[in-house]
Amino acid sequence: MLHLTLRQLQVFESVARHLSFSRAAEELHLSQPAVSMQIKQLEEGVGLPLFEQLGKKIFLTEAGREVFRYGSNIGQQLAEAETVLAEMKGLQRGKLVISVVTTANYFAPQLLALFCQRNQNITLSLNVVNREVLIHQLTNNEMDLGIMGLPPEGLGIDAEPFMENPLVVIASPNHPLALEQNIPLSRLAQETFIVREMGSGTRSAMERFFAQHGLALSTGMEMSTDEAIKQAVKAGMGLGVVSMLTVALELETKRLVVLDVDSFPIRRHWFVVHRSGKRLSVVAQAFKEFLVNEAAQLVVA
């Protein structure tokens, strides 16, 4: 039988996450010897070493990785229990942890601000990450809700569309195609495209679209954000495919143009996602319903 305490698990989780006793001590407002003592007592209770030191760095042992996995699940269940019990007491407050892919950050703050105006006692945490990190967070149940493009399949995720996300081809106003109309897709094969990194939802949608039309595009630089793509396109380094929502300011100031290309825009949607079977808090459920029922009318492109 394991002999451990929730405090030991809390300290262990912090050390395992940072792979640092000093950073865990700082996060938990404890002295480093106090952290070391908690880890030592936990290892004695488990009967196996949980960390190993190689040089100046520490790493989780196999046993440590197992304890971290189970300890994280226990922590998440306790957090959910705290939320449910608070709601049973009738508390009119709550915490909302949201993760959004980088492209969604062009509209997510606007929606969150409107939601918080209606629910002023909400504590909000917004994380802006790439698609790969968001999928990792979903898999590990590290947030209440996520906002992303096409959700991954086969990971036990509930996803509901709430707003259109059209993808368009952008160019510098000085580009030779800027004033043309009804540009055939085949013409784009002669151009160089600035693209997002591998794994990006926008890039995947773009590649599927052109592959379905039998076209192979020439790609130049890879960028990790839509903002970087826009700057490269402004500089005349090539064309880009981005969400229409990301270029509203540039179109208004005439620093970029949307090309009139046959079969464009690519029709996609934004989805609100969470782990299947997750018991959403009252606040998370309310925000999900807010997105599904109102987001499309509230977001200003």
Buried (B, 14 or more C-beta within 10 A) or exposed (E): EEEBEEEBBBBBBBBBEBEBBEBBBBBBEBEBEEBBBBBEBBBEBBEEEBBEEEEEEBEBBEBBEBBBEEBBEEBBEEBBEEBEEBBEEEEEEBBBBBBBBBBBBBBBEEBBEBBBEEBEEBEBEBBBBBBEBBBEBBEEBBBBBBBBBBBBEEEEBBBBBBBBBBBBBBBBEEBEBBEEEEBEBEEBBEBEBBBBBEEBBBBBBBBEBBEEEEEEBEBBEBBEBBBBBBBBBBEEBBBBBBBBBBBEEBBEEEBBBBBBBEEBBBEBBBBBBBBEEBEBBBBBEBBBEBBBEBBBEBBEE
